[in-house]
Amino acid sequence: MSNIEIKGTIKKIYDTETFASGFQKRLVILTTDENYPQELPIEFLSDKVDLPDAHKEGSVVTVGINLRSR
């Protein structure tokens, strides 16, 4: 895993999903601030699902993420 910081604008904050096991996740779409902007889906898991509540859609933020791929 790699730790990366990404700066961008929040395009969409989705509602928290709770699964039968009790696991929770929340999706935020972030539009990067660069010459060729990208829309990045960022998942907040478990105890981090409330972090997006401190922000609104349209807010410019810097997000620290752990990069994983499938």
N, C-alpha and C positions, 0 to 999 in steps of 0.2 A: 504494500500500500504506500501511496505517496501523499504527503500533505501539500495542498495547493491552495492559494488564495485567488479568488476570482472577483473582479469588480464588475458590477452591472446594475441594470434596472429591473426591479421585480415586475414581471408582466402579469403573472397569475399566481395566487395563493389558493390552493385547494383545501377542502375540508380534511380533517384527520380521518383515516380509515382504521377501524379496529376489527381485528380478526377474532375468530372463536377461541384461539389460544391466548388472547389477551394482548398479542403483539400489535403495535400501532405504528403507522407511518403516515407521512404527510408530504405531498409533492408541491414544489415551488418551481415555477418557470422563470429563469433569469435570462435577460437579454444582455449579452456582453457589450462592453464599451470599447470597440476597436474599429478599424477600417472596414472590416467585413463582419458585422455583428452576427452572433450565433445565439440561438435560443437553446439554453441548457436546462434539462430537467434535473432538479436537485431534490433528493429524498432526505427528509428528516425522520429519524427512527427513534422509537422507544421514548426515552426521557428527553429527547430533543424536539419533539413534535410541537411544543409550545413556543419555540424560539421565533417563528415567523409572526406571532401575534404582536410583537413589538414594532412591526413595520406594516406599511400599506402598499398596495399595488401602485407602481409608479415611483416608489422610493429607490434611491441609489444606495447600494449596499456593497460591502466587501464580505464575502463568505469564505470561510476556511473549510475545505472539504478533504475527505480521504477518498482518493481516486481508486475505484474498483471497476473492472470490466468483466463482461461475460462473453 
